[in-house]
Amino acid sequence: MNDFSAKSRKEHIRQLKDTEFDLLVIGGGITGAGIALDAVTRGLKVALVEKKDFAWGTSSRSTKLIHGGLRYLKQLEIGLVREVGMERAVVYRNAMHIVRPEKMLLPIIIGGSLGKTMSSFGLWVYDFLADVDSEEKRKMLTVKKTAKTEPLLRTDVLKGGGLYYEYRSDDARLTIENIKTAVRNGALCLNYIEVEDFELDANNRIEQIRVKDHIGHENLIIRAKEVVNATGPWVDTLRVKKGGRLSNRKLHLTKGVHIVVPYQKLPLKQSVYFDVESDNRMVFAIPRGNITYIGTTDTTYNQDIGTPTADFSDVEYILNAANFIFPSVNLKVEDVISSWAGLRPLIHEEGKDPSELSRKDEIFYGENGLISIAGGKLTGYRKMSERVVDVVVERLGGRVKGVGECKTETLGLGGYFKSEKEMEKFIIARTGESKQIGLKQKDVHALVLKYGKETDLIIEKAFELYPTIKDVEKRIHIAELWYSIHHEMSHNLSDYLIRRTGRLYFERTEIEAVKTYLNDCLTKEFSWDETESNQSLDDFNQEYFSVVAFKEGSKTPSV
Ligand SMILES: Cc1cc2nc3c(=O)[nH]c(=O)nc-3n(C[C@H](O)[C@H](O)[C@H](O)COP(=O)(O)OP(=O)(O)OC[C@H]3O[C@@H](n4cnc5c(N)ncnc54)[C@H](O)[C@@H]3O)c2cc1C
């Protein structure tokens, strides 16, 4: 079994150089993670490389919902809605610690995109296609009931509402849990390794893959029988490398922005999926602990793929939408405490607007043998992965013996629980056991929603730190940081505060006080010199300020 520790880098690099893999997966987002897990559990020898950190691309910047995509019904994408709708239950069952049921309110308004009858019918079809359990089936509400369910809604345009179920998740953690499970099953998964080019054999097929190790600052060669390009927004960048070319099917990137406000500023009783008055799009407002986040936008993106950020106009659009439907809250730019922007790797369709582009996935075959996958949703990653690995297995044919069937439908992820009951019991037991070191039920609960049963390792570490670190918050932080280095391959402050814990987005105001201290811990752990230590802090600070950079020169938006 491989380990997933940042401290084993030397050994991991040795394996990467010395092994011939059946499959190399390029890209450590949810798609690459799902493919690596599927392939290794079928018996293939698998490596996955990611140029930055796992989930650094779109897979840490989504709306973080495991959902069937209600709005795709309007576009008659029945097959897509059915597949992702059914996958919701599978992803929940395999990782219920990070995929939580979420009640969603759909207000029906005058001039909205769906009338009362169509909303009722749409939600019924949605439940039917996804084969939803009876207690989670949609309920249609009167105006009075809708207003009571969410008192912040404006009532002058309200015609009623629909209440239905989706699942809320943490995209980056779902990615990490997939990678962690792949590693436990024998895959070698490394971050900060960038694929730069391919070497072809006499038949013009990829024989070797040239990569750069951004931590060891070395150029390396990887050997693999098959190569999958799962680089999301970067898919076309690799498709045109040596021996490859774009067909008329190419990517169309669209940017989606979310903003975060303190919960007290938008104290919703549950999530709301509402019409934007100005353009008939739909936007989510999702309460989560001490904050509420709202999004998203959908605009064609032609700038640098690596650095999408929220512009003032994106923020203004979202604030105007929220202020229209929740008129009493009067959100202002100053209220926004964080944001994120992600790029959808969609397939271009001539003459279609961003919101009309299909979310279906598609596999492209390069003349050099490269298999590329693009499009799709976080929710549907497992089925997408299965389709890609089916292709890989077929191509490998007799070259690899003893390859089994896809196993991921019933494969628990990371620190998974088998049932809600088991999870509840675990939280109660650990709360009792860790009272002595000052952990409260809410602390244990928060840890379990990230790490599942592996919370045990963090609590053990917190016990070990107890005699020397008195402040309980600090103790949890350091125990989590330690875990993320030794068990989740965190290499720097940004890996920990953004992709392993989501704190930059959801607890930005709280991390100001601890970021320097945490960086000092990393400095000790990795024996960094001053330059390396400053680099880690500077890189994080850049991200820390970029999530509110739109405020520069901003004015309060009009409604
Ligand atoms: C705003 C927004 C909201 C969304 N909301 C939802 C939602 O709520 N629910 C849902 O189901 N879906 C949602 N989606 C869609 C979903 O997030 C994406 O489909 C999914 O995350 C794409 O994952 P990916 O792995 O294909 O790409 P990515 O996550 O971008 O991963 C690709 C990775 O490849 C790496 N890479 C690139 N080039 C190289 C190279 N040369 N060498 C090595 N590595 C490389 C990148 O660094 C990156 O980490 C949303 C998307 C957006 C943009």
The ligand as an SDF file (V2000), in Angstrom:
LIG
                    3D

 53 58  0  0  0  0  0  0  0  0999 V2000
  -18.7940   27.8950  -10.8040 C   0  0  0  0  0  0  0  0  0  0  0  0
  -19.0060   26.4190  -10.9470 C   0  0  0  0  0  0  0  0  0  0  0  0
  -19.9770   25.7830  -10.1870 C   0  0  0  0  0  0  0  0  0  0  0  0
  -20.1690   24.4060  -10.3080 C   0  0  0  0  0  0  0  0  0  0  0  0
  -21.0400   23.7990   -9.4740 N   0  0  0  0  0  0  0  0  0  0  0  0
  -21.2250   22.4710   -9.5340 C   0  0  0  0  0  0  0  0  0  0  0  0
  -22.0550   21.8270   -8.5960 C   0  0  0  0  0  0  0  0  0  0  0  0
  -22.5730   22.4280   -7.6560 O   0  0  0  0  0  0  0  0  0  0  0  0
  -22.2570   20.4990   -8.7400 N   0  0  0  0  0  0  0  0  0  0  0  0
  -21.6850   19.7850   -9.7510 C   0  0  0  0  0  0  0  0  0  0  0  0
  -21.9570   18.5920   -9.8370 O   0  0  0  0  0  0  0  0  0  0  0  0
  -20.8130   20.3660  -10.6230 N   0  0  0  0  0  0  0  0  0  0  0  0
  -20.5530   21.6810  -10.5330 C   0  0  0  0  0  0  0  0  0  0  0  0
  -19.6640   22.2970  -11.3630 N   0  0  0  0  0  0  0  0  0  0  0  0
  -18.9090   21.4720  -12.3270 C   0  0  0  0  0  0  0  0  0  0  0  0
  -17.7060   20.7830  -11.6530 C   0  0  0  0  0  0  0  0  0  0  0  0
  -17.1390   21.6010  -10.6800 O   0  0  0  0  0  0  0  0  0  0  0  0
  -16.6610   20.4260  -12.6980 C   0  0  0  0  0  0  0  0  0  0  0  0
  -17.2790   19.6720  -13.7100 O   0  0  0  0  0  0  0  0  0  0  0  0
  -15.5210   19.6030  -12.1360 C   0  0  0  0  0  0  0  0  0  0  0  0
  -15.0050   20.1540  -10.9460 O   0  0  0  0  0  0  0  0  0  0  0  0
  -14.3950   19.4990  -13.1650 C   0  0  0  0  0  0  0  0  0  0  0  0
  -13.3780   18.7090  -12.6130 O   0  0  0  0  0  0  0  0  0  0  0  0
  -12.1090   18.2790  -13.4430 P   0  0  0  0  0  0  0  0  0  0  0  0
  -11.3590   17.3170  -12.6210 O   0  0  0  0  0  0  0  0  0  0  0  0
  -12.5350   17.8260  -14.8000 O   0  0  0  0  0  0  0  0  0  0  0  0
  -11.2800   19.6220  -13.6590 O   0  0  0  0  0  0  0  0  0  0  0  0
  -10.3590   20.3710  -12.5900 P   0  0  0  0  0  0  0  0  0  0  0  0
  -10.9120   20.3070  -11.2490 O   0  0  0  0  0  0  0  0  0  0  0  0
  -10.0580   21.7210  -13.1330 O   0  0  0  0  0  0  0  0  0  0  0  0
   -9.0350   19.5000  -12.5690 O   0  0  0  0  0  0  0  0  0  0  0  0
   -8.0670   19.5320  -13.5870 C   0  0  0  0  0  0  0  0  0  0  0  0
   -6.6990   19.5440  -12.9390 C   0  0  0  0  0  0  0  0  0  0  0  0
   -5.7020   19.3020  -13.9270 O   0  0  0  0  0  0  0  0  0  0  0  0
   -4.5300   19.9730  -13.5090 C   0  0  0  0  0  0  0  0  0  0  0  0
   -3.6290   20.1350  -14.6600 N   0  0  0  0  0  0  0  0  0  0  0  0
   -3.7980   20.9790  -15.7000 C   0  0  0  0  0  0  0  0  0  0  0  0
   -2.7570   20.8590  -16.5680 N   0  0  0  0  0  0  0  0  0  0  0  0
   -1.9260   19.9210  -16.0410 C   0  0  0  0  0  0  0  0  0  0  0  0
   -0.6670   19.3860  -16.4650 C   0  0  0  0  0  0  0  0  0  0  0  0
   -0.0740   19.7860  -17.6050 N   0  0  0  0  0  0  0  0  0  0  0  0
   -0.0640   18.4580  -15.6860 N   0  0  0  0  0  0  0  0  0  0  0  0
   -0.6560   18.0360  -14.5170 C   0  0  0  0  0  0  0  0  0  0  0  0
   -1.8360   18.5340  -14.0850 N   0  0  0  0  0  0  0  0  0  0  0  0
   -2.4700   19.4650  -14.8340 C   0  0  0  0  0  0  0  0  0  0  0  0
   -5.0480   21.2910  -12.9720 C   0  0  0  0  0  0  0  0  0  0  0  0
   -4.1280   21.9230  -12.1050 O   0  0  0  0  0  0  0  0  0  0  0  0
   -6.3440   20.8620  -12.2770 C   0  0  0  0  0  0  0  0  0  0  0  0
   -6.1900   20.6830  -10.8830 O   0  0  0  0  0  0  0  0  0  0  0  0
  -19.4160   23.6650  -11.2520 C   0  0  0  0  0  0  0  0  0  0  0  0
  -18.4330   24.3080  -12.0190 C   0  0  0  0  0  0  0  0  0  0  0  0
  -18.2140   25.6700  -11.8500 C   0  0  0  0  0  0  0  0  0  0  0  0
  -17.1390   26.3510  -12.6260 C   0  0  0  0  0  0  0  0  0  0  0  0
  1  2  1  0
  2  3  1  0
  2 52  2  0
  3  4  2  0
  4  5  1  0
  4 50  1  0
  5  6  2  0
  6  7  1  0
  6 13  1  0
  7  8  2  0
  7  9  1  0
  9 10  1  0
 10 11  2  0
 10 12  1  0
 12 13  2  0
 13 14  1  0
 14 15  1  0
 14 50  1  0
 15 16  1  0
 16 17  1  0
 16 18  1  0
 18 19  1  0
 18 20  1  0
 20 21  1  0
 20 22  1  0
 22 23  1  0
 23 24  1  0
 24 25  2  0
 24 26  1  0
 24 27  1  0
 27 28  1  0
 28 29  2  0
 28 30  1  0
 28 31  1  0
 31 32  1  0
 32 33  1  0
 33 34  1  0
 33 48  1  0
 34 35  1  0
 35 36  1  0
 35 46  1  0
 36 37  1  0
 36 45  1  0
 37 38  2  0
 38 39  1  0
 39 40  1  0
 39 45  2  0
 40 41  1  0
 40 42  2  0
 42 43  1  0
 43 44  2  0
 44 45  1  0
 46 47  1  0
 46 48  1  0
 48 49  1  0
 50 51  2  0
 51 52  1  0
 52 53  1  0
M  END
$$$$
